[in-house]
Amino acid sequence: MALMTLSAFLLLCPCAGAAAAADVRTVVVLYSEQADGRPANELTDQSIRTAFAAGAPERIQTRNEYLELSRFPGAEGRKVLAEFLRKKYAGETIDLVMSVLGPSLEFALEYRDQIFPGVPIVFMDVDEQEVQKHKLPADVIGVPVKLDPEVTLEVALRLHPKTRRVFVITGSAAFDVYWEGVARRTFRPYEGRIEFVYLSGLAMDDLLKRVATLPDGSIVLYLPVSRDATGKIFIPAEALKLVAAAANAPIYGFADSFMGRGIVGGHVLSFEMEGKHAADLALRILAGERPEQISVTGVSPNVAMFDWRQLRRWGINVASLPPGGDVRFREPSLWDLYHWHIISAIGVFALQTGLIVALLAQRASLRRADKQYWQVIETAPNGMLMAGADGVITMANAQAEKLFGYPRKELVGQSVEMLVPERFRTQHAAHRERFSASPEVRLMGEGRELFGRRKDGSEFPVEIALSPAQAQHQAARPGDDRGYQPAQAGRRRAAPEPDGAADTHRPIAPGPGERIPADRA
């Protein structure tokens, strides 16, 4: 009565009988159960809509009908449901009907002439054994499926070689009982090797207590639980979540709608893939092909699919899975998340390390060059001095000590004028400034007699060569193992001495062909 009242209300609603636009094709999709968030329904609907949007030049509107056949198991209830749909779609042009799962196909075949006369049907997610039970009209086509509980069992036994008992879980609804029968027939050859325990038709509370205390060496095979012993209706995927939360053994299943809800995996029926297969057939019919002319052969294969989180929970190595298995819900590692950052950091570190090594090598090379440089200066037969633009002596070699009579420590840091005879010192600063303004390698006072002043005040003739230089690195001081860094050497320039005065830059050397007494530089 309530259903018929609802039908009358819908008939009075202005939108219920609205005709589709001429350029819009209408497809009615029949689901066996209600639209209550069932993952199988959602996966199928999304797959169909995606395929229609991508493959049709015209707009296709899908009208989903959720039959709730588990609530209307009797013939009278099904008749009322069929009458409701007949009135709902009266006057509308329906181009195609699609049915999901075996119960909806049976309903469509039984009442098609009443609800959708002459409309072709495409079925999906229907087991091949159910298809073989019917003599299908030529305009009813689809790709049958074959659940592989045997293959899933083999995979589970290979991953858990110490298994002694297999607990098979199913509910009390007609759909559940059907799959229990399939499982019993499939697993009969294994009963000599393994003990099978069927937890079927139990109240949910009792079922949860049983799976919480399973003995060692057990695995669980989950079949649909649509209704329990108390008559309570369940979404099979939601019932699985309750079972998985309580179970102390790994669970395997047969549908991709169970993935992510507690099963390790198995060879599963892919509602997503079956929706695409059915949509491809539907597009060909909507494009003008006759269903009876479309060749549909074979059975849609199952897909090896596993949950990475459950694999980790039960200590199963991914490498032991069947080849080509689809591992889902894999949690990315630090490498997966940040591998570009890590690679970049390693690259920067390697570059910095290379630069540091190169700098250290360069520094070592410079120190070796400096050591050789100062060895040459220290062992030179001529007296050599280095002074800055301010006239302060920064270096003196052993021969300079010998010529001027000063120990090296008394020369370094002193003004070069201390080595110039007193009568020429007042003119020396101006000569140094001129040389600093335009330094060049040259002899000082060429053609004139120049003199230096020793520590004891005596004078002696010298010949002075001026050479500008800029110190840019630390050098080993001659005679000093601790090393020597000239103060502000980079900003200092050698300065010329006035004619007849001693210069304190490097080198001090005799003129070519000149005979100089032993005490001359």
KEPATI-96755 format. One record per residue (C-alpha): residue number from 1; residue in one letter; x negated, y negated, z. Coordinates in steps of 0.1 Angstrom, whole numbers, plus 5000, padded with zeros to 4 digits. Layout:
BEGIN
pos, code, c1, c2, c3
NUM, A, X, Y, Z;
...
# end
This chain:
BEGIN
pos, code, c1, c2, c3
1, M, 5000, 5000, 5000;
2, A, 4972, 4976, 5009;
3, L, 4954, 4983, 4976;
4, M, 4986, 4977, 4956;
5, T, 4992, 4944, 4974;
6, L, 4957, 4933, 4966;
7, S, 4963, 4943, 4930;
8, A, 4994, 4921, 4928;
9, F, 4975, 4892, 4943;
10, L, 4947, 4895, 4917;
11, L, 4973, 4896, 4889;
12, L, 4987, 4863, 4901;
13, C, 4953, 4847, 4903;
14, P, 4947, 4825, 4873;
15, C, 4911, 4837, 4868;
16, A, 4919, 4874, 4869;
17, G, 4933, 4876, 4834;
18, A, 4911, 4850, 4818;
19, A, 4899, 4862, 4784;
20, A, 4863, 4862, 4776;
21, A, 4850, 4838, 4750;
22, A, 4848, 4852, 4715;
23, D, 4810, 4850, 4715;
24, V, 4806, 4868, 4749;
25, R, 4804, 4906, 4752;
26, T, 4819, 4922, 4783;
27, V, 4804, 4953, 4800;
28, V, 4821, 4969, 4830;
29, V, 4797, 4988, 4853;
30, L, 4812, 5014, 4876;
31, Y, 4794, 5021, 4908;
32, S, 4804, 5050, 4930;
33, E, 4802, 5031, 4963;
34, Q, 4808, 4997, 4976;
35, A, 4787, 4966, 4972;
36, D, 4773, 4966, 5007;
37, G, 4736, 4961, 4999;
38, R, 4728, 4996, 4987;
39, P, 4693, 4995, 4973;
40, A, 4702, 5019, 4945;
41, N, 4730, 4996, 4933;
42, E, 4708, 4965, 4935;
43, L, 4679, 4981, 4916;
44, T, 4703, 4993, 4889;
45, D, 4721, 4960, 4886;
46, Q, 4689, 4940, 4884;
47, S, 4674, 4963, 4858;
48, I, 4705, 4962, 4836;
49, R, 4708, 4924, 4837;
50, T, 4671, 4919, 4830;
51, A, 4673, 4942, 4799;
52, F, 4705, 4925, 4786;
53, A, 4689, 4891, 4790;
54, A, 4658, 4901, 4772;
55, G, 4673, 4922, 4744;
56, A, 4706, 4906, 4733;
57, P, 4709, 4877, 4709;
58, E, 4743, 4869, 4724;
59, R, 4755, 4866, 4760;
60, I, 4766, 4897, 4778;
61, Q, 4786, 4894, 4810;
62, T, 4786, 4924, 4833;
63, R, 4816, 4930, 4856;
64, N, 4806, 4953, 4884;
65, E, 4832, 4976, 4900;
66, Y, 4824, 4993, 4933;
67, L, 4848, 5023, 4934;
68, E, 4842, 5034, 4970;
69, L, 4850, 5070, 4960;
70, S, 4839, 5084, 4994;
71, R, 4869, 5065, 5009;
72, F, 4893, 5079, 4984;
73, P, 4885, 5116, 4981;
74, G, 4920, 5127, 4973;
75, A, 4938, 5126, 4940;
76, E, 4964, 5101, 4952;
77, G, 4938, 5076, 4963;
78, R, 4920, 5079, 4929;
79, K, 4953, 5073, 4911;
80, V, 4960, 5042, 4931;
81, L, 4924, 5030, 4923;
82, A, 4928, 5037, 4886;
83, E, 4961, 5018, 4885;
84, F, 4945, 4988, 4902;
85, L, 4918, 4987, 4876;
86, R, 4943, 4991, 4847;
87, K, 4962, 4961, 4859;
88, K, 4930, 4941, 4866;
89, Y, 4917, 4945, 4831;
90, A, 4949, 4945, 4812;
91, G, 4947, 4921, 4783;
92, E, 4909, 4918, 4784;
93, T, 4886, 4930, 4757;
94, I, 4861, 4954, 4772;
95, D, 4832, 4963, 4749;
96, L, 4815, 4989, 4769;
97, V, 4817, 5008, 4802;
98, M, 4787, 5020, 4821;
99, S, 4789, 5045, 4850;
100, V, 4763, 5050, 4877;
101, L, 4759, 5085, 4893;
102, G, 4780, 5116, 4888;
103, P, 4811, 5106, 4908;
104, S, 4817, 5074, 4888;
105, L, 4812, 5093, 4855;
106, E, 4839, 5119, 4866;
107, F, 4862, 5090, 4875;
108, A, 4856, 5073, 4842;
109, L, 4862, 5105, 4822;
110, E, 4894, 5112, 4841;
111, Y, 4910, 5078, 4838;
112, R, 4893, 5062, 4807;
113, D, 4924, 5065, 4785;
114, Q, 4945, 5048, 4812;
115, I, 4920, 5019, 4821;
116, F, 4896, 5015, 4791;
117, P, 4912, 5033, 4761;
118, G, 4888, 5037, 4732;
119, V, 4859, 5020, 4750;
120, P, 4825, 5039, 4747;
121, I, 4808, 5049, 4779;
122, V, 4771, 5050, 4788;
123, F, 4762, 5070, 4819;
124, M, 4731, 5069, 4841;
125, D, 4716, 5086, 4871;
126, V, 4736, 5117, 4865;
127, D, 4719, 5151, 4870;
128, E, 4717, 5172, 4840;
129, Q, 4736, 5201, 4857;
130, E, 4765, 5178, 4863;
131, V, 4764, 5166, 4826;
132, Q, 4765, 5202, 4815;
133, K, 4796, 5209, 4835;
134, H, 4816, 5185, 4812;
135, K, 4823, 5186, 4775;
136, L, 4816, 5150, 4769;
137, P, 4834, 5131, 4741;
138, A, 4811, 5119, 4712;
139, D, 4814, 5082, 4724;
140, V, 4801, 5091, 4759;
141, I, 4763, 5092, 4760;
142, G, 4734, 5087, 4784;
143, V, 4701, 5101, 4795;
144, P, 4705, 5127, 4821;
145, V, 4681, 5130, 4850;
146, K, 4667, 5159, 4869;
147, L, 4658, 5155, 4905;
148, D, 4626, 5174, 4914;
149, P, 4629, 5185, 4950;
150, E, 4606, 5214, 4941;
151, V, 4579, 5191, 4928;
152, T, 4583, 5169, 4958;
153, L, 4580, 5199, 4981;
154, E, 4549, 5211, 4964;
155, V, 4533, 5176, 4968;
156, A, 4542, 5175, 5005;
157, L, 4528, 5210, 5011;
158, R, 4495, 5200, 4993;
159, L, 4492, 5169, 5014;
160, H, 4501, 5188, 5046;
161, P, 4485, 5223, 5042;
162, K, 4493, 5233, 5078;
163, T, 4531, 5230, 5073;
164, R, 4551, 5258, 5088;
165, R, 4586, 5243, 5089;
166, V, 4605, 5221, 5065;
167, F, 4635, 5202, 5079;
168, V, 4661, 5192, 5053;
169, I, 4684, 5164, 5062;
170, T, 4717, 5156, 5046;
171, G, 4752, 5143, 5055;
172, S, 4788, 5156, 5054;
173, A, 4802, 5136, 5024;
174, A, 4809, 5155, 4992;
175, F, 4780, 5138, 4975;
176, D, 4757, 5149, 5004;
177, V, 4770, 5185, 5003;
178, Y, 4763, 5187, 4966;
179, W, 4727, 5178, 4971;
180, E, 4724, 5202, 5000;
181, G, 4735, 5230, 4976;
182, V, 4709, 5219, 4951;
183, A, 4682, 5220, 4977;
184, R, 4692, 5254, 4990;
185, R, 4690, 5269, 4955;
186, T, 4657, 5252, 4947;
187, F, 4639, 5261, 4980;
188, R, 4651, 5298, 4981;
189, P, 4619, 5311, 4965;
190, Y, 4598, 5294, 4992;
191, E, 4617, 5309, 5022;
192, G, 4592, 5338, 5025;
193, R, 4563, 5314, 5031;
194, I, 4579, 5286, 5050;
195, E, 4608, 5283, 5074;
196, F, 4636, 5259, 5062;
197, V, 4659, 5243, 5087;
198, Y, 4689, 5224, 5074;
199, L, 4700, 5195, 5096;
200, S, 4732, 5188, 5077;
201, G, 4765, 5173, 5087;
202, L, 4753, 5163, 5122;
203, A, 4764, 5132, 5142;
204, M, 4738, 5105, 5137;
205, D, 4729, 5104, 5174;
206, D, 4723, 5142, 5174;
207, L, 4703, 5140, 5143;
208, L, 4680, 5113, 5157;
209, K, 4674, 5134, 5188;
210, R, 4664, 5164, 5167;
211, V, 4639, 5146, 5145;
212, A, 4623, 5130, 5175;
213, T, 4611, 5164, 5189;
214, L, 4601, 5183, 5158;
215, P, 4574, 5209, 5164;
216, D, 4538, 5206, 5151;
217, G, 4534, 5217, 5115;
218, S, 4567, 5201, 5104;
219, I, 4577, 5179, 5075;
220, V, 4611, 5164, 5066;
221, L, 4629, 5162, 5033;
222, Y, 4655, 5136, 5033;
223, L, 4686, 5140, 5011;
224, P, 4715, 5115, 5011;
225, V, 4733, 5109, 5044;
226, S, 4765, 5090, 5033;
227, R, 4787, 5102, 5062;
228, D, 4780, 5120, 5095;
229, A, 4800, 5145, 5115;
230, T, 4820, 5118, 5132;
231, G, 4832, 5104, 5098;
232, K, 4810, 5073, 5101;
233, I, 4800, 5060, 5066;
234, F, 4763, 5051, 5060;
235, I, 4743, 5036, 5033;
236, P, 4718, 5065, 5027;
237, A, 4688, 5041, 5026;
238, E, 4699, 5025, 5059;
239, A, 4705, 5059, 5075;
240, L, 4669, 5068, 5064;
241, K, 4655, 5038, 5083;
242, L, 4671, 5052, 5115;
243, V, 4657, 5086, 5109;
244, A, 4623, 5074, 5101;
245, A, 4621, 5052, 5132;
246, A, 4628, 5083, 5154;
247, A, 4610, 5111, 5135;
248, N, 4577, 5124, 5147;
249, A, 4568, 5140, 5113;
250, P, 4563, 5127, 5078;
251, I, 4594, 5123, 5056;
252, Y, 4596, 5128, 5018;
253, G, 4625, 5118, 4996;
254, F, 4639, 5119, 4960;
255, A, 4649, 5083, 4951;
256, D, 4630, 5051, 4946;
257, S, 4657, 5033, 4967;
258, F, 4643, 5052, 4997;
259, M, 4608, 5036, 4991;
260, G, 4598, 5011, 5018;
261, R, 4624, 5026, 5043;
262, G, 4603, 5054, 5058;
263, I, 4595, 5081, 5033;
264, V, 4559, 5089, 5024;
265, G, 4570, 5093, 4988;
266, G, 4576, 5121, 4963;
267, H, 4587, 5127, 4927;
268, V, 4616, 5103, 4928;
269, L, 4645, 5093, 4907;
270, S, 4639, 5057, 4896;
271, F, 4671, 5037, 4895;
272, E, 4652, 5008, 4881;
273, M, 4639, 5029, 4851;
274, E, 4673, 5046, 4846;
275, G, 4690, 5012, 4845;
276, K, 4667, 5002, 4817;
277, H, 4673, 5034, 4797;
278, A, 4710, 5029, 4799;
279, A, 4708, 4992, 4790;
280, D, 4688, 5001, 4759;
281, L, 4715, 5025, 4748;
282, A, 4742, 4999, 4756;
283, L, 4724, 4972, 4735;
284, R, 4723, 4995, 4705;
285, I, 4761, 5002, 4708;
286, L, 4768, 4965, 4713;
287, A, 4747, 4958, 4682;
288, G, 4771, 4980, 4661;
289, E, 4756, 5015, 4662;
290, R, 4782, 5043, 4668;
291, P, 4775, 5062, 4700;
292, E, 4778, 5096, 4683;
293, Q, 4751, 5086, 4658;
294, I, 4726, 5078, 4686;
295, S, 4703, 5107, 4693;
296, V, 4697, 5112, 4730;
297, T, 4674, 5141, 4737;
298, G, 4656, 5154, 4767;
299, V, 4658, 5145, 4804;
300, S, 4645, 5113, 4820;
301, P, 4614, 5122, 4841;
302, N, 4609, 5115, 4877;
303, V, 4582, 5092, 4889;
304, A, 4554, 5100, 4914;
305, M, 4557, 5072, 4940;
306, F, 4542, 5067, 4974;
307, D, 4543, 5042, 5002;
308, W, 4507, 5030, 5012;
309, R, 4518, 5022, 5047;
310, Q, 4532, 5057, 5054;
311, L, 4500, 5072, 5039;
312, R, 4480, 5053, 5064;
313, R, 4503, 5062, 5092;
314, W, 4500, 5099, 5086;
315, G, 4463, 5099, 5077;
316, I, 4467, 5108, 5041;
317, N, 4439, 5099, 5017;
318, V, 4451, 5081, 4986;
319, A, 4425, 5101, 4966;
320, S, 4445, 5133, 4974;
321, L, 4477, 5121, 4956;
322, P, 4487, 5134, 4922;
323, P, 4470, 5116, 4893;
324, G, 4489, 5086, 4881;
325, G, 4510, 5082, 4912;
326, D, 4524, 5047, 4919;
327, V, 4512, 5036, 4953;
328, R, 4534, 5007, 4965;
329, F, 4533, 4983, 4995;
330, R, 4496, 4984, 4995;
331, E, 4483, 4958, 5020;
332, P, 4455, 4938, 5005;
333, S, 4421, 4941, 5021;
334, L, 4399, 4911, 5029;
335, W, 4381, 4918, 4997;
336, D, 4414, 4917, 4977;
337, L, 4424, 4885, 4993;
338, Y, 4391, 4866, 4993;
339, H, 4368, 4884, 4968;
340, W, 4363, 4852, 4948;
341, H, 4355, 4832, 4979;
342, I, 4331, 4860, 4990;
343, I, 4315, 4861, 4956;
344, S, 4311, 4823, 4955;
345, A, 4296, 4823, 4990;
346, I, 4272, 4851, 4981;
347, G, 4262, 4831, 4950;
348, V, 4256, 4799, 4969;
349, F, 4236, 4818, 4995;
350, A, 4215, 4835, 4968;
351, L, 4210, 4802, 4951;
352, Q, 4200, 4785, 4984;
353, T, 4177, 4814, 4992;
354, G, 4161, 4812, 4957;
355, L, 4156, 4774, 4962;
356, I, 4141, 4779, 4996;
357, V, 4117, 4806, 4983;
358, A, 4108, 4784, 4954;
359, L, 4101, 4754, 4977;
360, L, 4081, 4776, 5001;
361, A, 4061, 4789, 4971;
362, Q, 4056, 4754, 4958;
363, R, 4045, 4742, 4993;
364, A, 4020, 4770, 4996;
365, S, 4007, 4762, 4961;
366, L, 4004, 4725, 4971;
367, R, 3986, 4734, 5003;
368, R, 3962, 4756, 4983;
369, A, 3957, 4728, 4958;
370, D, 3952, 4703, 4986;
371, K, 3927, 4725, 5003;
372, Q, 3907, 4728, 4971;
373, Y, 3911, 4691, 4965;
374, W, 3896, 4682, 4999;
375, Q, 3869, 4708, 4996;
376, V, 3858, 4691, 4964;
377, I, 3859, 4657, 4981;
378, E, 3842, 4670, 5012;
379, T, 3813, 4686, 4993;
380, A, 3809, 4658, 4968;
381, P, 3773, 4644, 4966;
382, N, 3788, 4608, 4966;
383, G, 3803, 4590, 4995;
384, M, 3841, 4588, 4991;
385, L, 3866, 4566, 5010;
386, M, 3903, 4561, 5006;
387, A, 3920, 4529, 5018;
388, G, 3955, 4515, 5014;
389, A, 3965, 4481, 4999;
390, D, 3962, 4467, 5034;
391, G, 3925, 4477, 5035;
392, V, 3929, 4503, 5062;
393, I, 3907, 4534, 5057;
394, T, 3927, 4566, 5056;
395, M, 3900, 4591, 5045;
396, A, 3862, 4594, 5045;
397, N, 3841, 4624, 5034;
398, A, 3809, 4638, 5049;
399, Q, 3787, 4619, 5025;
400, A, 3804, 4586, 5035;
401, E, 3797, 4593, 5071;
402, K, 3760, 4599, 5063;
403, L, 3757, 4567, 5041;
404, F, 3774, 4543, 5065;
405, G, 3763, 4559, 5097;
406, Y, 3798, 4560, 5112;
407, P, 3814, 4592, 5125;
408, R, 3846, 4599, 5105;
409, K, 3868, 4592, 5135;
410, E, 3854, 4557, 5137;
411, L, 3861, 4550, 5101;
412, V, 3896, 4562, 5097;
413, G, 3921, 4536, 5108;
414, Q, 3897, 4507, 5106;
415, S, 3896, 4479, 5080;
416, V, 3874, 4485, 5050;
417, E, 3858, 4451, 5057;
418, M, 3837, 4466, 5084;
419, L, 3816, 4482, 5056;
420, V, 3812, 4449, 5038;
421, P, 3784, 4425, 5046;
422, E, 3797, 4396, 5068;
423, R, 3789, 4370, 5041;
424, F, 3814, 4386, 5017;
425, R, 3843, 4396, 5040;
426, T, 3863, 4364, 5037;
427, Q, 3867, 4369, 4999;
428, H, 3876, 4406, 5001;
429, A, 3913, 4403, 5009;
430, A, 3920, 4383, 4977;
431, H, 3901, 4408, 4956;
432, R, 3922, 4437, 4971;
433, E, 3955, 4418, 4963;
434, R, 3945, 4413, 4927;
435, F, 3936, 4450, 4923;
436, S, 3969, 4461, 4939;
437, A, 3988, 4439, 4914;
438, S, 3971, 4456, 4885;
439, P, 3953, 4487, 4895;
440, E, 3931, 4506, 4870;
441, V, 3901, 4529, 4870;
442, R, 3870, 4508, 4867;
443, L, 3836, 4500, 4881;
444, M, 3834, 4472, 4906;
445, G, 3811, 4442, 4900;
446, E, 3796, 4458, 4869;
447, G, 3761, 4444, 4861;
448, R, 3757, 4430, 4896;
449, E, 3740, 4441, 4927;
450, L, 3765, 4453, 4954;
451, F, 3757, 4461, 4990;
452, G, 3772, 4481, 5019;
453, R, 3768, 4476, 5056;
454, R, 3758, 4504, 5079;
455, K, 3769, 4508, 5115;
456, D, 3735, 4495, 5127;
457, G, 3740, 4463, 5106;
458, S, 3716, 4471, 5079;
459, E, 3725, 4466, 5043;
460, F, 3719, 4489, 5013;
461, P, 3727, 4486, 4976;
462, V, 3757, 4506, 4963;
463, E, 3776, 4511, 4931;
464, I, 3813, 4513, 4935;
465, A, 3839, 4529, 4912;
466, L, 3876, 4520, 4919;
467, S, 3904, 4545, 4911;
468, P, 3941, 4540, 4921;
469, A, 3958, 4570, 4936;
470, Q, 3991, 4577, 4954;
471, A, 3993, 4604, 4981;
472, Q, 4027, 4623, 4980;
473, H, 4021, 4653, 5002;
474, Q, 4004, 4664, 5033;
475, A, 3968, 4674, 5029;
476, A, 3941, 4690, 5049;
477, R, 3918, 4665, 5063;
478, P, 3881, 4673, 5056;
479, G, 3866, 4688, 5087;
480, D, 3899, 4690, 5105;
481, D, 3917, 4724, 5106;
482, R, 3949, 4707, 5120;
483, G, 3957, 4691, 5087;
484, Y, 3959, 4654, 5079;
485, Q, 3987, 4631, 5067;
486, P, 3976, 4596, 5056;
487, A, 3998, 4570, 5073;
488, Q, 4021, 4554, 5047;
489, A, 3999, 4568, 5020;
490, G, 4026, 4565, 4994;
491, R, 4027, 4528, 4996;
492, R, 3990, 4521, 4997;
493, R, 3967, 4511, 4968;
494, A, 3930, 4508, 4967;
495, A, 3916, 4473, 4966;
496, P, 3885, 4460, 4949;
497, E, 3857, 4445, 4969;
498, P, 3842, 4411, 4960;
499, D, 3810, 4412, 4939;
500, G, 3781, 4423, 4961;
501, A, 3804, 4440, 4987;
502, A, 3811, 4476, 4993;
503, D, 3845, 4491, 4982;
504, T, 3862, 4517, 5004;
505, H, 3883, 4535, 4977;
506, R, 3873, 4568, 4960;
507, P, 3849, 4576, 4946;
508, I, 3817, 4558, 4955;
509, A, 3793, 4571, 4928;
510, P, 3760, 4560, 4912;
511, G, 3762, 4543, 4878;
512, P, 3751, 4563, 4848;
513, G, 3714, 4564, 4843;
514, E, 3707, 4543, 4874;
515, R, 3680, 4553, 4898;
516, I, 3692, 4549, 4933;
517, P, 3671, 4554, 4964;
518, A, 3680, 4582, 4987;
519, D, 3698, 4560, 5011;
520, R, 3721, 4546, 4984;
521, A, 3756, 4558, 4975;
# end
